[in-house]
Amino acid sequence: MRRVGTGEWRGWREATEEALYGPSGFYRGPEGPAGHFRTSVHASPLFAAAVARLLCRVDEALGRPAELTFVDMAAGRGELVTGVLAALPAEVASRSRGYAVERADRPAVLDHRIEWLTQPPQGVTGLLFANEWLDNVPVEVAEVDATGVPRLVLVRDDDGAERLGEPVAGAEAQWLRRWWPLASEEVPFPGEPSEEVPSDDVPSEEMPEEMPFEGARAEIGLPRDTAWAGAVASLDRGLAVAVDYAHFAAARPPFGTLTGFREGRETAPVPDGSCDITAHVALDACALPGGRVVTQRAALRALGVSGARPALSLAATDPTAYVRALAGAGEAAELTATGGLGDFGWLLQPVGIPNPMIDGLLADDSPADGLLVDVPDHEEQ
């Protein structure tokens, strides 16, 4: 168990940065993410095969370029990029180049043809895929105090104790107002102008119906928006995809989602390097013009991953094939499960090409299943 706590009080963003990515941070350990939690990549090779099929669709939309790039953001130990390149048809694989983007050291056993970088390559053409990256981009946490003012939450990095700091201000206050309001319009953020301030003689029935309540919390996703915009900008043409647990403006969690994971179990988020620290992502805030958010369930179905059981007749004609197909159906069911991995959001951000998944998604669209989530262009907001 690595402990890097010093006992000082810091904002959650700074404390998490050190705890995850510092010299003794959580993600520097030899076991990597797979030693502590199970992602879609680790759940089944069907996931990498589906991403490989998506890369082939991007290849077609690009007109089959001489060099096709696959960028694996937050690559862990390179499991996804390795699986994707192995699953490609030979002709596509011969033109493909793989990049793993990760802040930890390169694994000794990784295929030498995969380039290991700490930042995404610039000016490439192809598919950039970020599976559970944005949830580990550190953010500040805000909490409403007893007077209705949203303040930054400070954390003591050796034991996770918290206290409130300065009021949220500047760009962070603007982000909260737009994407995760903790204060009503009648109670402005400190230091910002307001045309009207409620006075004591205003009748109670004219006061806002929903005032901010003490203890309400939010994760300020501005660093994630910036990080995602930078990743998308690295593409000259192609598709960028961010996959994460997500929430949307119509139903933000009232107390936030900050938590920790250690050895496969959820735990208190103590920023001492001993556990993962994560929070769900406001994917609607990250989305750039032209972006679309769908569930993983819808995306994988559009890419040919189905949890349907094989026909019983196969058991009689080819028992081995039936057992193999049954195992694959179980893995597919886990990847698309309601209440589990299937509820992940996929943010699809095309760059210079039409969305190569749109036809399959529209064919599978079912409002009752919540397959599609509309994200308005930021320019229209």
FITOR-49834 format. One record per residue (C-alpha): residue number from 1; residue in three letters; z, y, x. Coordinates in pm, whole numbers, always signed. Example, Ala and Ser with C-alpha at 12.3 -4.5 7.8 and 13.67 -1.06 7.14 Angstrom:
BEGIN
<balum pos="1" code="ala" z="+780" y="-450" x="+1230"/>
<balum pos="2" code="ser" z="+714" y="-106" x="+1367"/>
This chain:
BEGIN
<balum pos="1" code="met" z="+0" y="+0" x="+0"/>
<balum pos="2" code="arg" z="-113" y="+328" x="+155"/>
<balum pos="3" code="arg" z="+107" y="+631" x="+101"/>
<balum pos="4" code="val" z="-8" y="+976" x="+210"/>
<balum pos="5" code="gly" z="+231" y="+1187" x="+3"/>
<balum pos="6" code="thr" z="+405" y="+1481" x="+168"/>
<balum pos="7" code="gly" z="+629" y="+1591" x="-118"/>
<balum pos="8" code="glu" z="+448" y="+1923" x="-165"/>
<balum pos="9" code="trp" z="+330" y="+2064" x="-499"/>
<balum pos="10" code="arg" z="-46" y="+2098" x="-537"/>
<balum pos="11" code="gly" z="-306" y="+2119" x="-810"/>
<balum pos="12" code="trp" z="-440" y="+1783" x="-927"/>
<balum pos="13" code="arg" z="-782" y="+1848" x="-777"/>
<balum pos="14" code="glu" z="-656" y="+1901" x="-421"/>
<balum pos="15" code="ala" z="-399" y="+1622" x="-447"/>
<balum pos="16" code="thr" z="-655" y="+1373" x="-581"/>
<balum pos="17" code="glu" z="-911" y="+1464" x="-317"/>
<balum pos="18" code="glu" z="-666" y="+1378" x="-41"/>
<balum pos="19" code="ala" z="-531" y="+1068" x="-216"/>
<balum pos="20" code="leu" z="-875" y="+916" x="-276"/>
<balum pos="21" code="tyr" z="-1087" y="+1037" x="+13"/>
<balum pos="22" code="gly" z="-852" y="+1155" x="+289"/>
<balum pos="23" code="pro" z="-814" y="+961" x="+616"/>
<balum pos="24" code="ser" z="-565" y="+720" x="+454"/>
<balum pos="25" code="gly" z="-705" y="+755" x="+103"/>
<balum pos="26" code="phe" z="-750" y="+487" x="-159"/>
<balum pos="27" code="tyr" z="-1128" y="+454" x="-116"/>
<balum pos="28" code="arg" z="-1098" y="+414" x="+262"/>
<balum pos="29" code="gly" z="-941" y="+69" x="+224"/>
<balum pos="30" code="pro" z="-1139" y="-238" x="+334"/>
<balum pos="31" code="glu" z="-1124" y="-402" x="-10"/>
<balum pos="32" code="gly" z="-1316" y="-122" x="-181"/>
<balum pos="33" code="pro" z="-1317" y="-56" x="-556"/>
<balum pos="34" code="ala" z="-1380" y="-422" x="-639"/>
<balum pos="35" code="gly" z="-1034" y="-504" x="-509"/>
<balum pos="36" code="his" z="-869" y="-298" x="-781"/>
<balum pos="37" code="phe" z="-1090" y="-277" x="-1089"/>
<balum pos="38" code="arg" z="-1389" y="-442" x="-1248"/>
<balum pos="39" code="thr" z="-1700" y="-233" x="-1313"/>
<balum pos="40" code="ser" z="-2023" y="-338" x="-1482"/>
<balum pos="41" code="val" z="-2169" y="-402" x="-1136"/>
<balum pos="42" code="his" z="-1899" y="-659" x="-1062"/>
<balum pos="43" code="ala" z="-1900" y="-809" x="-1412"/>
<balum pos="44" code="ser" z="-2245" y="-964" x="-1394"/>
<balum pos="45" code="pro" z="-2571" y="-964" x="-1192"/>
<balum pos="46" code="leu" z="-2738" y="-889" x="-1526"/>
<balum pos="47" code="phe" z="-2639" y="-525" x="-1475"/>
<balum pos="48" code="ala" z="-2822" y="-489" x="-1143"/>
<balum pos="49" code="ala" z="-3122" y="-671" x="-1292"/>
<balum pos="50" code="ala" z="-3131" y="-425" x="-1583"/>
<balum pos="51" code="val" z="-3114" y="-128" x="-1345"/>
<balum pos="52" code="ala" z="-3399" y="-287" x="-1148"/>
<balum pos="53" code="arg" z="-3606" y="-297" x="-1468"/>
<balum pos="54" code="leu" z="-3521" y="+69" x="-1525"/>
<balum pos="55" code="leu" z="-3641" y="+146" x="-1170"/>
<balum pos="56" code="cys" z="-3969" y="-28" x="-1254"/>
<balum pos="57" code="arg" z="-4007" y="+193" x="-1563"/>
<balum pos="58" code="val" z="-3944" y="+500" x="-1348"/>
<balum pos="59" code="asp" z="-4204" y="+367" x="-1103"/>
<balum pos="60" code="glu" z="-4463" y="+349" x="-1381"/>
<balum pos="61" code="ala" z="-4377" y="+698" x="-1508"/>
<balum pos="62" code="leu" z="-4422" y="+831" x="-1153"/>
<balum pos="63" code="gly" z="-4764" y="+667" x="-1117"/>
<balum pos="64" code="arg" z="-4647" y="+402" x="-866"/>
<balum pos="65" code="pro" z="-4582" y="+625" x="-564"/>
<balum pos="66" code="ala" z="-4624" y="+501" x="-207"/>
<balum pos="67" code="glu" z="-4245" y="+525" x="-161"/>
<balum pos="68" code="leu" z="-4006" y="+458" x="-449"/>
<balum pos="69" code="thr" z="-3643" y="+555" x="-392"/>
<balum pos="70" code="phe" z="-3328" y="+405" x="-539"/>
<balum pos="71" code="val" z="-3011" y="+606" x="-476"/>
<balum pos="72" code="asp" z="-2677" y="+436" x="-552"/>
<balum pos="73" code="met" z="-2413" y="+709" x="-592"/>
<balum pos="74" code="ala" z="-2051" y="+608" x="-521"/>
<balum pos="75" code="ala" z="-2188" y="+282" x="-391"/>
<balum pos="76" code="gly" z="-1854" y="+114" x="-319"/>
<balum pos="77" code="arg" z="-1956" y="-155" x="-74"/>
<balum pos="78" code="gly" z="-2326" y="-144" x="-170"/>
<balum pos="79" code="glu" z="-2314" y="-412" x="-439"/>
<balum pos="80" code="leu" z="-2545" y="-237" x="-687"/>
<balum pos="81" code="val" z="-2817" y="-123" x="-447"/>
<balum pos="82" code="thr" z="-2822" y="-471" x="-291"/>
<balum pos="83" code="gly" z="-2858" y="-635" x="-632"/>
<balum pos="84" code="val" z="-3124" y="-393" x="-755"/>
<balum pos="85" code="leu" z="-3348" y="-431" x="-450"/>
<balum pos="86" code="ala" z="-3314" y="-811" x="-469"/>
<balum pos="87" code="ala" z="-3414" y="-813" x="-838"/>
<balum pos="88" code="leu" z="-3733" y="-607" x="-800"/>
<balum pos="89" code="pro" z="-4079" y="-767" x="-824"/>
<balum pos="90" code="ala" z="-4227" y="-819" x="-478"/>
<balum pos="91" code="glu" z="-4490" y="-547" x="-510"/>
<balum pos="92" code="val" z="-4236" y="-285" x="-622"/>
<balum pos="93" code="ala" z="-3984" y="-400" x="-359"/>
<balum pos="94" code="ser" z="-4244" y="-352" x="-86"/>
<balum pos="95" code="arg" z="-4260" y="+20" x="-171"/>
<balum pos="96" code="ser" z="-3890" y="+70" x="-240"/>
<balum pos="97" code="arg" z="-3628" y="+234" x="-22"/>
<balum pos="98" code="gly" z="-3256" y="+202" x="-94"/>
<balum pos="99" code="tyr" z="-2981" y="+450" x="-24"/>
<balum pos="100" code="ala" z="-2606" y="+396" x="-67"/>
<balum pos="101" code="val" z="-2407" y="+720" x="-101"/>
<balum pos="102" code="glu" z="-2039" y="+668" x="-27"/>
<balum pos="103" code="arg" z="-1763" y="+846" x="+164"/>
<balum pos="104" code="ala" z="-1609" y="+525" x="+302"/>
<balum pos="105" code="asp" z="-1746" y="+360" x="+616"/>
<balum pos="106" code="arg" z="-2056" y="+142" x="+599"/>
<balum pos="107" code="pro" z="-1975" y="-229" x="+545"/>
<balum pos="108" code="ala" z="-2068" y="-442" x="+844"/>
<balum pos="109" code="val" z="-2249" y="-701" x="+627"/>
<balum pos="110" code="leu" z="-2476" y="-458" x="+438"/>
<balum pos="111" code="asp" z="-2851" y="-516" x="+467"/>
<balum pos="112" code="his" z="-2974" y="-299" x="+754"/>
<balum pos="113" code="arg" z="-3265" y="-174" x="+540"/>
<balum pos="114" code="ile" z="-3023" y="+13" x="+311"/>
<balum pos="115" code="glu" z="-2941" y="+361" x="+443"/>
<balum pos="116" code="trp" z="-2574" y="+463" x="+420"/>
<balum pos="117" code="leu" z="-2512" y="+834" x="+354"/>
<balum pos="118" code="thr" z="-2224" y="+1059" x="+253"/>
<balum pos="119" code="gln" z="-2454" y="+1285" x="+48"/>
<balum pos="120" code="pro" z="-2763" y="+1200" x="-160"/>
<balum pos="121" code="pro" z="-3097" y="+1227" x="+25"/>
<balum pos="122" code="gln" z="-3297" y="+1536" x="-63"/>
<balum pos="123" code="gly" z="-3649" y="+1561" x="-206"/>
<balum pos="124" code="val" z="-3686" y="+1195" x="-298"/>
<balum pos="125" code="thr" z="-3886" y="+1035" x="-578"/>
<balum pos="126" code="gly" z="-3737" y="+759" x="-790"/>
<balum pos="127" code="leu" z="-3407" y="+669" x="-960"/>
<balum pos="128" code="leu" z="-3062" y="+809" x="-879"/>
<balum pos="129" code="phe" z="-2793" y="+595" x="-1043"/>
<balum pos="130" code="ala" z="-2426" y="+700" x="-1052"/>
<balum pos="131" code="asn" z="-2211" y="+420" x="-1193"/>
<balum pos="132" code="glu" z="-1849" y="+536" x="-1238"/>
<balum pos="133" code="trp" z="-1886" y="+820" x="-989"/>
<balum pos="134" code="leu" z="-1807" y="+1131" x="-1192"/>
<balum pos="135" code="asp" z="-1473" y="+997" x="-1316"/>
<balum pos="136" code="asn" z="-1357" y="+1002" x="-954"/>
<balum pos="137" code="val" z="-1475" y="+1357" x="-882"/>
<balum pos="138" code="pro" z="-1134" y="+1532" x="-866"/>
<balum pos="139" code="val" z="-1059" y="+1798" x="-1129"/>
<balum pos="140" code="glu" z="-776" y="+2033" x="-1218"/>
<balum pos="141" code="val" z="-555" y="+1953" x="-1516"/>
<balum pos="142" code="ala" z="-447" y="+2221" x="-1765"/>
<balum pos="143" code="glu" z="-154" y="+2211" x="-2008"/>
<balum pos="144" code="val" z="-45" y="+2451" x="-2282"/>
<balum pos="145" code="asp" z="+301" y="+2600" x="-2225"/>
<balum pos="146" code="ala" z="+564" y="+2695" x="-2484"/>
<balum pos="147" code="thr" z="+395" y="+3033" x="-2546"/>
<balum pos="148" code="gly" z="+50" y="+2886" x="-2610"/>
<balum pos="149" code="val" z="-91" y="+2972" x="-2265"/>
<balum pos="150" code="pro" z="-298" y="+2708" x="-2081"/>
<balum pos="151" code="arg" z="-167" y="+2668" x="-1726"/>
<balum pos="152" code="leu" z="-271" y="+2462" x="-1426"/>
<balum pos="153" code="val" z="-63" y="+2150" x="-1377"/>
<balum pos="154" code="leu" z="+87" y="+2103" x="-1030"/>
<balum pos="155" code="val" z="+175" y="+1756" x="-905"/>
<balum pos="156" code="arg" z="+409" y="+1638" x="-631"/>
<balum pos="157" code="asp" z="+200" y="+1400" x="-428"/>
<balum pos="158" code="asp" z="+467" y="+1154" x="-325"/>
<balum pos="159" code="asp" z="+595" y="+1058" x="-672"/>
<balum pos="160" code="gly" z="+356" y="+1212" x="-930"/>
<balum pos="161" code="ala" z="+613" y="+1451" x="-1079"/>
<balum pos="162" code="glu" z="+453" y="+1752" x="-1250"/>
<balum pos="163" code="arg" z="+529" y="+2116" x="-1326"/>
<balum pos="164" code="leu" z="+324" y="+2404" x="-1465"/>
<balum pos="165" code="gly" z="+164" y="+2660" x="-1235"/>
<balum pos="166" code="glu" z="-43" y="+2973" x="-1287"/>
<balum pos="167" code="pro" z="-241" y="+3042" x="-1606"/>
<balum pos="168" code="val" z="-597" y="+2908" x="-1603"/>
<balum pos="169" code="ala" z="-836" y="+3192" x="-1518"/>
<balum pos="170" code="gly" z="-1192" y="+3274" x="-1415"/>
<balum pos="171" code="ala" z="-1467" y="+3012" x="-1432"/>
<balum pos="172" code="glu" z="-1216" y="+2739" x="-1516"/>
<balum pos="173" code="ala" z="-1095" y="+2934" x="-1820"/>
<balum pos="174" code="gln" z="-1455" y="+2988" x="-1928"/>
<balum pos="175" code="trp" z="-1524" y="+2614" x="-1896"/>
<balum pos="176" code="leu" z="-1221" y="+2530" x="-2109"/>
<balum pos="177" code="arg" z="-1320" y="+2780" x="-2375"/>
<balum pos="178" code="arg" z="-1671" y="+2635" x="-2399"/>
<balum pos="179" code="trp" z="-1607" y="+2264" x="-2355"/>
<balum pos="180" code="trp" z="-1240" y="+2183" x="-2422"/>
<balum pos="181" code="pro" z="-1062" y="+2468" x="-2603"/>
<balum pos="182" code="leu" z="-685" y="+2470" x="-2560"/>
<balum pos="183" code="ala" z="-638" y="+2820" x="-2706"/>
<balum pos="184" code="ser" z="-760" y="+2962" x="-3035"/>
<balum pos="185" code="glu" z="-982" y="+3271" x="-3038"/>
<balum pos="186" code="glu" z="-685" y="+3469" x="-3164"/>
<balum pos="187" code="val" z="-482" y="+3376" x="-2853"/>
<balum pos="188" code="pro" z="-703" y="+3471" x="-2556"/>
<balum pos="189" code="phe" z="-668" y="+3335" x="-2205"/>
<balum pos="190" code="pro" z="-442" y="+3560" x="-1994"/>
<balum pos="191" code="gly" z="-613" y="+3853" x="-1825"/>
<balum pos="192" code="glu" z="-921" y="+3840" x="-2048"/>
<balum pos="193" code="pro" z="-1010" y="+4109" x="-2304"/>
<balum pos="194" code="ser" z="-963" y="+4057" x="-2673"/>
<balum pos="195" code="glu" z="-1075" y="+4277" x="-2958"/>
<balum pos="196" code="glu" z="-776" y="+4185" x="-3169"/>
<balum pos="197" code="val" z="-431" y="+4057" x="-3084"/>
<balum pos="198" code="pro" z="-223" y="+3920" x="-3374"/>
<balum pos="199" code="ser" z="+80" y="+4135" x="-3452"/>
<balum pos="200" code="asp" z="+406" y="+4051" x="-3624"/>
<balum pos="201" code="asp" z="+301" y="+4217" x="-3950"/>
<balum pos="202" code="val" z="-2" y="+3994" x="-4005"/>
<balum pos="203" code="pro" z="+61" y="+3772" x="-4311"/>
<balum pos="204" code="ser" z="+108" y="+3408" x="-4213"/>
<balum pos="205" code="glu" z="-186" y="+3298" x="-4428"/>
<balum pos="206" code="glu" z="-419" y="+3506" x="-4209"/>
<balum pos="207" code="met" z="-308" y="+3341" x="-3885"/>
<balum pos="208" code="pro" z="-532" y="+3065" x="-3745"/>
<balum pos="209" code="glu" z="-481" y="+2727" x="-3906"/>
<balum pos="210" code="glu" z="-472" y="+2543" x="-3572"/>
<balum pos="211" code="met" z="-275" y="+2716" x="-3299"/>
<balum pos="212" code="pro" z="-258" y="+2558" x="-2953"/>
<balum pos="213" code="phe" z="+43" y="+2329" x="-2930"/>
<balum pos="214" code="glu" z="+278" y="+2291" x="-2638"/>
<balum pos="215" code="gly" z="+185" y="+1995" x="-2421"/>
<balum pos="216" code="ala" z="-184" y="+1981" x="-2512"/>
<balum pos="217" code="arg" z="-381" y="+1889" x="-2198"/>
<balum pos="218" code="ala" z="-734" y="+1892" x="-2065"/>
<balum pos="219" code="glu" z="-915" y="+1796" x="-1748"/>
<balum pos="220" code="ile" z="-1128" y="+2090" x="-1633"/>
<balum pos="221" code="gly" z="-1464" y="+1924" x="-1568"/>
<balum pos="222" code="leu" z="-1635" y="+2211" x="-1386"/>
<balum pos="223" code="pro" z="-1646" y="+2030" x="-1046"/>
<balum pos="224" code="arg" z="-1816" y="+1735" x="-1213"/>
<balum pos="225" code="asp" z="-2078" y="+1957" x="-1374"/>
<balum pos="226" code="thr" z="-2148" y="+2107" x="-1031"/>
<balum pos="227" code="ala" z="-2156" y="+1770" x="-857"/>
<balum pos="228" code="trp" z="-2395" y="+1625" x="-1116"/>
<balum pos="229" code="ala" z="-2626" y="+1928" x="-1097"/>
<balum pos="230" code="gly" z="-2638" y="+1886" x="-719"/>
<balum pos="231" code="ala" z="-2721" y="+1517" x="-745"/>
<balum pos="232" code="val" z="-3000" y="+1583" x="-997"/>
<balum pos="233" code="ala" z="-3139" y="+1859" x="-773"/>
<balum pos="234" code="ser" z="-3180" y="+1606" x="-491"/>
<balum pos="235" code="leu" z="-3462" y="+1442" x="-688"/>
<balum pos="236" code="asp" z="-3811" y="+1582" x="-650"/>
<balum pos="237" code="arg" z="-3928" y="+1367" x="-944"/>
<balum pos="238" code="gly" z="-3774" y="+1075" x="-1126"/>
<balum pos="239" code="leu" z="-3466" y="+995" x="-1333"/>
<balum pos="240" code="ala" z="-3096" y="+1053" x="-1271"/>
<balum pos="241" code="val" z="-2843" y="+841" x="-1463"/>
<balum pos="242" code="ala" z="-2465" y="+888" x="-1479"/>
<balum pos="243" code="val" z="-2263" y="+602" x="-1631"/>
<balum pos="244" code="asp" z="-1897" y="+655" x="-1719"/>
<balum pos="245" code="tyr" z="-1630" y="+642" x="-1985"/>
<balum pos="246" code="ala" z="-1697" y="+963" x="-2174"/>
<balum pos="247" code="his" z="-1575" y="+1191" x="-2450"/>
<balum pos="248" code="phe" z="-1751" y="+1469" x="-2637"/>
<balum pos="249" code="ala" z="-1671" y="+1813" x="-2773"/>
<balum pos="250" code="ala" z="-1622" y="+1694" x="-3129"/>
<balum pos="251" code="ala" z="-1339" y="+1459" x="-3029"/>
<balum pos="252" code="arg" z="-1168" y="+1550" x="-2703"/>
<balum pos="253" code="pro" z="-843" y="+1356" x="-2640"/>
<balum pos="254" code="pro" z="-552" y="+1594" x="-2712"/>
<balum pos="255" code="phe" z="-350" y="+1489" x="-2407"/>
<balum pos="256" code="gly" z="-631" y="+1420" x="-2162"/>
<balum pos="257" code="thr" z="-719" y="+1089" x="-1996"/>
<balum pos="258" code="leu" z="-581" y="+1112" x="-1642"/>
<balum pos="259" code="thr" z="-457" y="+773" x="-1526"/>
<balum pos="260" code="gly" z="-431" y="+538" x="-1229"/>
<balum pos="261" code="phe" z="-542" y="+182" x="-1146"/>
<balum pos="262" code="arg" z="-408" y="-58" x="-890"/>
<balum pos="263" code="glu" z="-496" y="-427" x="-843"/>
<balum pos="264" code="gly" z="-662" y="-452" x="-1181"/>
<balum pos="265" code="arg" z="-382" y="-287" x="-1380"/>
<balum pos="266" code="glu" z="-344" y="+61" x="-1524"/>
<balum pos="267" code="thr" z="-59" y="+251" x="-1363"/>
<balum pos="268" code="ala" z="+88" y="+599" x="-1338"/>
<balum pos="269" code="pro" z="-144" y="+836" x="-1147"/>
<balum pos="270" code="val" z="+54" y="+908" x="-830"/>
<balum pos="271" code="pro" z="-165" y="+1087" x="-570"/>
<balum pos="272" code="asp" z="-23" y="+913" x="-264"/>
<balum pos="273" code="gly" z="-324" y="+696" x="-180"/>
<balum pos="274" code="ser" z="-178" y="+381" x="-334"/>
<balum pos="275" code="cys" z="-393" y="+378" x="-649"/>
<balum pos="276" code="asp" z="-720" y="+494" x="-797"/>
<balum pos="277" code="ile" z="-695" y="+821" x="-991"/>
<balum pos="278" code="thr" z="-949" y="+867" x="-1265"/>
<balum pos="279" code="ala" z="-1020" y="+1060" x="-1585"/>
<balum pos="280" code="his" z="-1291" y="+1016" x="-1845"/>
<balum pos="281" code="val" z="-1594" y="+1245" x="-1821"/>
<balum pos="282" code="ala" z="-1714" y="+1521" x="-2053"/>
<balum pos="283" code="leu" z="-2074" y="+1404" x="-2020"/>
<balum pos="284" code="asp" z="-2197" y="+1662" x="-2272"/>
<balum pos="285" code="ala" z="-2077" y="+1936" x="-2036"/>
<balum pos="286" code="cys" z="-2251" y="+1772" x="-1738"/>
<balum pos="287" code="ala" z="-2586" y="+1732" x="-1916"/>
<balum pos="288" code="leu" z="-2865" y="+1963" x="-1802"/>
<balum pos="289" code="pro" z="-3157" y="+2071" x="-2026"/>
<balum pos="290" code="gly" z="-3354" y="+1762" x="-2128"/>
<balum pos="291" code="gly" z="-3058" y="+1528" x="-2078"/>
<balum pos="292" code="arg" z="-2962" y="+1267" x="-2334"/>
<balum pos="293" code="val" z="-2646" y="+1058" x="-2366"/>
<balum pos="294" code="val" z="-2655" y="+705" x="-2508"/>
<balum pos="295" code="thr" z="-2406" y="+420" x="-2505"/>
<balum pos="296" code="gln" z="-2432" y="+148" x="-2244"/>
<balum pos="297" code="arg" z="-2475" y="-94" x="-2531"/>
<balum pos="298" code="ala" z="-2794" y="+84" x="-2641"/>
<balum pos="299" code="ala" z="-2923" y="+135" x="-2287"/>
<balum pos="300" code="leu" z="-2881" y="-227" x="-2182"/>
<balum pos="301" code="arg" z="-3032" y="-359" x="-2502"/>
<balum pos="302" code="ala" z="-3334" y="-136" x="-2439"/>
<balum pos="303" code="leu" z="-3354" y="-292" x="-2092"/>
<balum pos="304" code="gly" z="-3347" y="-647" x="-2224"/>
<balum pos="305" code="val" z="-2978" y="-737" x="-2196"/>
<balum pos="306" code="ser" z="-2861" y="-912" x="-2512"/>
<balum pos="307" code="gly" z="-2547" y="-1107" x="-2594"/>
<balum pos="308" code="ala" z="-2731" y="-1335" x="-2836"/>
<balum pos="309" code="arg" z="-2643" y="-1704" x="-2800"/>
<balum pos="310" code="pro" z="-2927" y="-1939" x="-2700"/>
<balum pos="311" code="ala" z="-3074" y="-2166" x="-2965"/>
<balum pos="312" code="leu" z="-2881" y="-2490" x="-3012"/>
<balum pos="313" code="ser" z="-3208" y="-2682" x="-2990"/>
<balum pos="314" code="leu" z="-3218" y="-2596" x="-2619"/>
<balum pos="315" code="ala" z="-2900" y="-2799" x="-2567"/>
<balum pos="316" code="ala" z="-3085" y="-3111" x="-2674"/>
<balum pos="317" code="thr" z="-3403" y="-3051" x="-2474"/>
<balum pos="318" code="asp" z="-3255" y="-2895" x="-2158"/>
<balum pos="319" code="pro" z="-2874" y="-2905" x="-2141"/>
<balum pos="320" code="thr" z="-2861" y="-2737" x="-1798"/>
<balum pos="321" code="ala" z="-3073" y="-2446" x="-1914"/>
<balum pos="322" code="tyr" z="-2859" y="-2418" x="-2227"/>
<balum pos="323" code="val" z="-2536" y="-2393" x="-2028"/>
<balum pos="324" code="arg" z="-2695" y="-2135" x="-1797"/>
<balum pos="325" code="ala" z="-2824" y="-1931" x="-2093"/>
<balum pos="326" code="leu" z="-2485" y="-1953" x="-2265"/>
<balum pos="327" code="ala" z="-2311" y="-1817" x="-1954"/>
<balum pos="328" code="gly" z="-2564" y="-1534" x="-1936"/>
<balum pos="329" code="ala" z="-2505" y="-1451" x="-2301"/>
<balum pos="330" code="gly" z="-2130" y="-1427" x="-2235"/>
<balum pos="331" code="glu" z="-2185" y="-1189" x="-1944"/>
<balum pos="332" code="ala" z="-2425" y="-979" x="-2152"/>
<balum pos="333" code="ala" z="-2170" y="-966" x="-2432"/>
<balum pos="334" code="glu" z="-1910" y="-829" x="-2191"/>
<balum pos="335" code="leu" z="-2148" y="-561" x="-2064"/>
<balum pos="336" code="thr" z="-2232" y="-446" x="-2418"/>
<balum pos="337" code="ala" z="-1897" y="-504" x="-2591"/>
<balum pos="338" code="thr" z="-1764" y="-255" x="-2845"/>
<balum pos="339" code="gly" z="-1429" y="-127" x="-2726"/>
<balum pos="340" code="gly" z="-1517" y="-219" x="-2368"/>
<balum pos="341" code="leu" z="-1801" y="-166" x="-2121"/>
<balum pos="342" code="gly" z="-2054" y="-122" x="-2401"/>
<balum pos="343" code="asp" z="-1887" y="+206" x="-2499"/>
<balum pos="344" code="phe" z="-1963" y="+370" x="-2165"/>
<balum pos="345" code="gly" z="-2192" y="+672" x="-2185"/>
<balum pos="346" code="trp" z="-2524" y="+680" x="-2001"/>
<balum pos="347" code="leu" z="-2643" y="+1034" x="-1928"/>
<balum pos="348" code="leu" z="-3021" y="+1013" x="-1879"/>
<balum pos="349" code="gln" z="-3162" y="+1315" x="-1695"/>
<balum pos="350" code="pro" z="-3540" y="+1304" x="-1631"/>
<balum pos="351" code="val" z="-3680" y="+1524" x="-1355"/>
<balum pos="352" code="gly" z="-4050" y="+1606" x="-1379"/>
<balum pos="353" code="ile" z="-4133" y="+1297" x="-1589"/>
<balum pos="354" code="pro" z="-4085" y="+1192" x="-1953"/>
<balum pos="355" code="asn" z="-3768" y="+992" x="-2022"/>
<balum pos="356" code="pro" z="-3883" y="+637" x="-1934"/>
<balum pos="357" code="met" z="-3624" y="+480" x="-2169"/>
<balum pos="358" code="ile" z="-3685" y="+685" x="-2480"/>
<balum pos="359" code="asp" z="-3920" y="+444" x="-2664"/>
<balum pos="360" code="gly" z="-3683" y="+148" x="-2635"/>
<balum pos="361" code="leu" z="-3384" y="+357" x="-2733"/>
<balum pos="362" code="leu" z="-3551" y="+496" x="-3043"/>
<balum pos="363" code="ala" z="-3654" y="+146" x="-3145"/>
<balum pos="364" code="asp" z="-3290" y="+32" x="-3124"/>
<balum pos="365" code="asp" z="-3139" y="+347" x="-3274"/>
<balum pos="366" code="ser" z="-2882" y="+277" x="-3542"/>
<balum pos="367" code="pro" z="-2654" y="+564" x="-3650"/>
<balum pos="368" code="ala" z="-2400" y="+316" x="-3787"/>
<balum pos="369" code="asp" z="-2357" y="+173" x="-3437"/>
<balum pos="370" code="gly" z="-2331" y="+517" x="-3275"/>
<balum pos="371" code="leu" z="-2605" y="+439" x="-3028"/>
<balum pos="372" code="leu" z="-2724" y="+792" x="-2965"/>
<balum pos="373" code="val" z="-2526" y="+1106" x="-2892"/>
<balum pos="374" code="asp" z="-2707" y="+1438" x="-2919"/>
<balum pos="375" code="val" z="-2640" y="+1681" x="-2635"/>
<balum pos="376" code="pro" z="-2776" y="+2033" x="-2693"/>
<balum pos="377" code="asp" z="-2948" y="+2207" x="-2404"/>
<balum pos="378" code="his" z="-2711" y="+2445" x="-2225"/>
<balum pos="379" code="glu" z="-2968" y="+2719" x="-2267"/>
<balum pos="380" code="glu" z="-2921" y="+2697" x="-2643"/>
<balum pos="381" code="gln" z="-2542" y="+2722" x="-2631"/>
